[in-house]
Amino acid sequence: MKNRWWWLPFIVAFFFLGFIPAYRGEFLRFLREAGVYQLPPEAEKTVTLQITDIYLGCRHRESRQEEIAAGELPALLGEMQENRKTSVFTGEVVVLNGEFPGLCPVCQEEEFIGVYQGYVAVYAGRPGRPGPVKEMTFLNIQGLPEEEIADLEAGITFAGQKEKLHILEAYSEILEADSGEYVLNNNRPEE
């Protein structure tokens, strides 16, 4: 009698190897809904986004790099493509280059006092990263002491319109005292 049931384990094995895998998707769905089985979290693919913008008003370049989820890329590219062009697109890296009219954010926000063609001038930007000249004065640096000229050539930052006017007025007074005559300054407030 022992030899009569030798085929039964093979039938059970074929049943589980053939029948159950065919319904495996439904079975796993049932287990997921019951909260017994959870799919392993898949690592979401990320894309490196490299953006370089050139501002035509000051010729400054700003670059930044972001890691974004691949699923967010189409929506992000749709809103960023206004003045930018895609120069490289691989499955892992997207390089965007853009040109914008006007000044960069730093030049829009900050100013400093420096020298332009021998005269005291107000520049957009920072001393280490100057933008275009925003205001010219009639203050010639030839009559200033050497330390003052060195300070102007390095760039003098200020915090607000009032401080800027005080600095320009101080240079005007130095030149006036040295020359003995009044120097016109187009940035002086009318009194």
Rosetta blueprint (number, residue, H / E / L):
1 M L
2 K H
3 N H
4 R H
5 W H
6 W L
7 W L
8 L H
9 P H
10 F H
11 I H
12 V H
13 A H
14 F H
15 F H
16 F H
17 L H
18 G H
19 F H
20 I H
21 P H
22 A H
23 Y L
24 R H
25 G H
26 E H
27 F H
28 L H
29 R H
30 F H
31 L H
32 R H
33 E H
34 A H
35 G L
36 V L
37 Y L
38 Q L
39 L L
40 P L
41 P L
42 E L
43 A L
44 E L
45 K L
46 T E
47 V E
48 T E
49 L E
50 Q E
51 I E
52 T E
53 D E
54 I E
55 Y E
56 L L
57 G L
58 C L
59 R L
60 H E
61 R E
62 E E
63 S E
64 R E
65 Q E
66 E E
67 E E
68 I E
69 A E
70 A H
71 G H
72 E H
73 L H
74 P H
75 A H
76 L H
77 L H
78 G H
79 E H
80 M H
81 Q L
82 E L
83 N L
84 R E
85 K E
86 T E
87 S E
88 V E
89 F E
90 T L
91 G L
92 E L
93 V E
94 V E
95 V E
96 L E
97 N E
98 G E
99 E E
100 F E
101 P L
102 G L
103 L L
104 C L
105 P H
106 V H
107 C H
108 Q H
109 E H
110 E L
111 E E
112 F E
113 I E
114 G E
115 V E
116 Y E
117 Q L
118 G L
119 Y E
120 V E
121 A E
122 V E
123 Y E
124 A E
125 G E
126 R E
127 P L
128 G L
129 R E
130 P E
131 G E
132 P E
133 V E
134 K E
135 E E
136 M E
137 T E
138 F E
139 L E
140 N E
141 I H
142 Q H
143 G H
144 L L
145 P L
146 E H
147 E H
148 E H
149 I H
150 A H
151 D H
152 L H
153 E H
154 A H
155 G L
156 I E
157 T E
158 F L
159 A L
160 G L
161 Q H
162 K H
163 E H
164 K H
165 L H
166 H H
167 I H
168 L H
169 E H
170 A H
171 Y H
172 S H
173 E H
174 I H
175 L H
176 E H
177 A H
178 D H
179 S H
180 G L
181 E L
182 Y L
183 V L
184 L L
185 N L
186 N L
187 N L
188 R L
189 P L
190 E L
191 E L
